[in-house]
Amino acid sequence: MRKENESSSKRIEAVLKGLDSQSSDPEVDSFYHDRIYSILKEKHKREIIKSSLIKYYKAEELKPYQAELIKMQEHLERTGKKMIILFDGRDASGKGGTIRRVTRYMNEKHCRVVALGKPNSVQQTELHMKRYIEQFPRAGEIVLFDRSWYNRAMVEPVMSFCTDDQYRRFLRKVTLYENNFILDAGQTILLKLYFSVSKGEQARRFERRRNDPLRQWKLSEVDLQAQDLWDEFTEKKMIMLQKTHTRECPWWIIKSDDKHLARRETMKLILNSVKYRGRKRSLNLKMRPEIVVPGDVELKRMKTQKKKYGKPLA
């Protein structure tokens, strides 16, 4: 199959090389379209059409929710409220792709994506929360953190990027920080999202990154060890939910093996967190419980697994 695909690709490439890049003649474009289509085998035509239709359908299905996100954003601007959305979870769990779909049509003047790198030598001596607080939204703005201060509850202790004392101190104080600095008189909306991918699906996504030159840059030091350290990350996830899921600042677990469903249901969750005028009443905003799971429900499930199997599984 791979050799056949490569052969078809080379034949298509040969046809495309003959294109006049400046041509805008519909008849010429149609001619080359027919040439390309004629060299494909019937099964390849079906595969391409099916793949294109599925991709088109998924993009179209998200658009009504993306339109509602614009309305929600306009409401935040009018009322001067702020929104912070944390996208945390395992590597290759679909955080970045979801963020791109959520923000695709938003007004960039009132929306920011923050993905902080490794702290520098000065930041390492400061309060862990400080560099995140510096990125908090102004009135009417939405900030989406592609990984957040909860790195200290997951990645840092597993990878020995922080001390045990720093880890324990963070778990003791983080909810106080959130209450004091984030939930200021109801003006800030905080959503804490944890993207949960199965071990098998994570392995498949890593393999794709490893073999795709367009995705190889995504492979990090943590990625390369994530499968071997699966149980350690799972244990830290359970502790994080136990210590930091509160009524005021709850966690929401997004089951993300199906990327499209994770993206759509995340949009529903965001929209349900804000009351705004003009909401399209016919749009289904009911979240699927097998995709969006409250943190306390996930914690109970993990505790049951630990009691039965000696450890939580995911």
C-alpha positions in Angstrom: 0.0 0.0 0.0 2.8 2.4 0.9 4.6 1.8 -2.4 1.4 2.3 -4.4 0.7 5.6 -2.5 4.3 6.8 -3.2 3.9 5.9 -6.9 0.6 7.8 -7.1 2.2 10.8 -5.2 5.1 10.9 -7.7 2.8 10.8 -10.7 0.6 13.6 -9.2 3.8 15.6 -8.4 4.9 15.2 -12.0 1.6 16.7 -13.2 1.7 19.5 -10.7 5.2 20.5 -11.8 3.7 21.3 -15.2 1.3 23.8 -13.7 1.7 27.5 -14.5 1.6 29.0 -11.0 0.3 32.3 -12.3 -2.6 30.7 -14.1 -6.1 31.5 -12.8 -8.0 30.2 -15.8 -10.8 27.9 -14.6 -10.6 25.8 -17.7 -6.9 25.3 -17.2 -7.4 24.4 -13.5 -10.2 22.0 -14.5 -7.8 20.3 -17.0 -5.1 19.7 -14.4 -7.8 18.6 -11.9 -8.9 16.0 -14.4 -5.4 14.9 -15.1 -4.6 14.3 -11.4 -7.9 12.5 -10.8 -7.3 10.2 -13.8 -4.0 8.8 -12.6 -5.3 7.8 -9.2 -6.5 4.3 -8.7 -10.2 3.9 -7.8 -9.4 2.8 -4.1 -7.2 5.9 -3.7 -10.0 8.1 -5.0 -12.4 6.6 -2.5 -9.9 7.1 0.3 -9.2 10.7 -0.6 -12.9 11.6 -1.0 -13.8 9.9 2.3 -10.9 11.6 4.2 -11.8 15.0 2.7 -15.5 14.6 3.5 -14.8 13.6 7.1 -12.4 16.5 7.6 -14.9 18.9 6.1 -17.8 17.5 8.2 -15.8 17.9 11.4 -14.7 21.4 10.6 -18.3 22.4 9.7 -19.7 20.8 12.9 -17.4 23.0 15.0 -18.4 26.3 13.3 -21.7 26.9 15.2 -19.8 26.5 18.5 -17.0 28.8 17.3 -19.6 31.4 16.4 -21.0 31.2 19.9 -17.5 31.6 21.3 -17.3 34.9 19.5 -20.6 36.0 21.1 -19.3 34.9 24.5 -16.1 36.9 23.9 -18.1 40.0 23.0 -20.0 39.6 26.3 -16.8 39.5 28.3 -15.6 42.6 26.6 -18.9 44.4 27.3 -19.0 43.4 31.0 -15.3 43.7 31.7 -15.0 40.2 32.9 -11.9 38.0 32.5 -11.5 34.4 31.7 -8.6 32.0 32.3 -8.6 28.5 30.8 -6.0 26.0 31.8 -5.1 23.2 29.3 -3.2 20.6 31.2 -2.8 16.9 30.8 -0.5 14.2 29.4 1.7 14.8 26.4 0.0 14.2 23.0 -3.4 14.5 24.6 -4.7 17.1 22.1 -4.3 20.3 24.1 -2.7 22.4 21.4 -5.1 21.3 18.6 -8.1 22.1 20.8 -6.7 25.5 21.7 -6.3 26.3 18.0 -9.9 25.4 17.2 -11.2 27.3 20.2 -9.4 30.5 19.3 -9.5 30.3 15.5 -12.2 32.9 14.9 -11.8 34.9 18.1 -10.8 38.6 18.2 -7.0 38.4 18.8 -7.0 41.7 20.5 -8.9 40.3 23.4 -7.6 36.7 23.4 -4.1 35.3 24.2 -2.6 31.9 24.2 0.3 31.5 26.8 2.7 28.7 26.6 5.6 29.4 29.0 8.9 27.6 28.5 11.4 26.6 31.1 11.9 29.3 33.8 15.1 31.2 33.6 17.6 31.4 36.5 15.9 34.5 38.0 12.4 33.0 37.8 13.6 29.8 39.5 14.3 31.9 42.6 10.9 33.6 42.6 7.4 32.4 43.6 6.3 29.6 41.2 3.0 31.4 40.5 4.6 34.8 39.7 5.4 34.3 36.0 1.9 32.9 35.4 0.2 35.8 37.3 2.1 38.2 35.1 0.2 36.7 32.2 -3.3 37.0 33.7 -6.0 38.7 31.6 -7.1 42.3 31.8 -10.8 43.2 31.8 -12.6 41.8 28.8 -9.8 39.4 27.9 -9.5 35.6 27.6 -6.1 33.9 28.3 -5.6 30.2 27.5 -2.6 28.6 29.2 -1.1 25.7 27.1 0.1 24.0 30.3 -0.2 26.0 33.5 1.1 26.4 37.0 0.0 22.8 37.5 3.2 21.7 35.8 4.4 21.6 39.4 1.8 19.0 40.3 2.6 16.7 37.4 5.6 17.1 35.1 8.0 18.7 37.5 7.9 16.2 40.4 7.9 13.2 38.0 10.8 14.5 36.0 12.6 15.8 39.2 12.4 19.4 37.9 11.4 20.5 41.4 12.1 19.3 45.0 9.7 17.3 47.0 9.3 20.2 49.4 8.4 22.6 46.5 5.9 20.0 45.2 4.2 19.6 48.6 4.2 23.3 49.3 2.5 23.9 45.9 -0.3 21.4 46.6 -0.9 23.0 50.0 -1.1 26.6 48.7 -2.4 26.5 45.1 -6.1 26.7 45.8 -5.5 29.7 48.1 -3.7 31.4 45.3 -6.6 30.7 43.0 -9.1 32.0 45.5 -7.1 35.1 46.3 -5.7 36.2 42.9 -8.1 34.7 40.4 -11.6 34.7 41.8 -11.6 38.4 42.5 -15.2 39.4 43.3 -16.6 37.2 40.6 -14.9 39.1 37.8 -12.7 36.2 36.7 -13.8 32.9 35.4 -11.4 30.0 35.8 -11.7 26.7 33.9 -9.3 23.9 34.8 -9.2 21.3 32.0 -7.2 18.1 32.2 -6.9 16.3 28.8 -6.8 12.5 29.4 -5.5 10.2 26.6 -5.2 6.4 26.9 -1.7 4.9 26.9 -2.2 3.1 23.6 -3.4 6.2 21.8 -0.6 8.3 23.3 1.9 5.7 21.9 0.3 5.9 18.5 0.5 9.7 18.5 4.2 9.7 19.6 4.9 7.3 16.7 3.3 9.6 14.3 5.4 12.5 15.6 8.5 10.4 15.3 7.9 9.6 11.7 6.4 12.8 10.4 8.9 15.6 9.7 6.2 18.2 10.2 5.6 17.0 13.7 9.0 15.9 14.9 9.5 19.2 16.6 6.8 18.3 19.0 8.8 15.5 20.6 10.3 16.6 23.8 12.4 15.2 26.6 9.3 14.5 28.6 7.6 12.8 25.5 10.4 10.3 25.2 9.9 9.1 28.7 6.1 9.5 29.0 5.3 5.9 28.3 7.9 4.5 30.7 6.6 6.9 33.4 2.9 6.3 32.7 2.2 5.0 36.2 4.1 7.9 37.9 2.1 10.5 36.0 -1.1 8.7 36.8 -0.4 8.7 40.5 0.4 12.4 40.4 -2.8 13.1 38.5 -4.8 11.4 41.3 -3.1 13.3 44.0 -3.6 16.6 42.1 -7.3 15.9 41.8 -7.5 15.0 45.5 -5.7 18.1 46.6 -6.9 20.8 44.1 -10.4 19.9 42.9 -12.6 22.3 44.9 -16.2 23.5 44.5 -14.9 27.0 43.6 -12.2 25.8 41.3 -13.1 22.3 40.0 -11.3 20.2 37.5 -12.9 18.9 34.3 -11.4 15.8 32.7 -11.6 15.8 28.9 -11.3 12.3 27.4 -9.4 13.0 24.3 -8.7 9.7 22.4 -11.2 11.1 19.8 -9.7 14.5 19.1 -12.8 15.9 17.4 -15.2 15.0 20.2 -12.7 16.4 22.7 -12.6 19.7 20.8 -16.3 20.0 20.4 -17.1 19.1 24.0 -14.5 21.5 25.3 -16.2 24.3 23.4 -19.5 23.3 25.0 -17.9 23.4 28.4 -16.5 26.8 27.8 -19.8 28.2 26.5 -21.7 26.7 29.5 -19.4 28.5 31.9 -20.7 32.0 30.9 -24.2 33.3 30.7 -24.4 35.7 27.7 -27.2 37.2 25.5 -28.0 35.9 22.1 -27.2 32.3 22.6 -28.5 30.2 19.7 -31.2 28.1 21.4 -31.2 25.4 18.8 -27.6 24.6 19.3 -26.9 21.5 21.4 -24.8 22.5 24.4 -25.4 19.4 26.4 -22.0 17.8 27.1 -21.4 14.1 26.6 -20.6 12.6 30.1 -18.2 10.0 28.7 -16.1 12.9 27.2 -16.4 15.6 29.9 -16.0 14.2 33.4 -16.1 16.2 36.6 -12.9 16.0 38.6 -14.5 14.4 41.6 -16.1 11.7 39.5 -12.7 10.9 37.9 -11.0 10.9 41.3 -13.6 8.4 42.6 -13.0 6.1 39.6 -9.2 6.3 40.1 -9.5 5.4 43.8 -11.7 2.4 42.9 -9.0 1.3 40.4 -6.3 1.7 43.0 -8.2 -0.4 45.5 -8.9 -3.1 42.9 -5.6 -3.2 41.0 -3.2 -1.7 43.4 -2.8 1.5 41.3 -4.9 3.9 39.2 -4.8 3.0 35.6 -5.3 6.3 33.7 
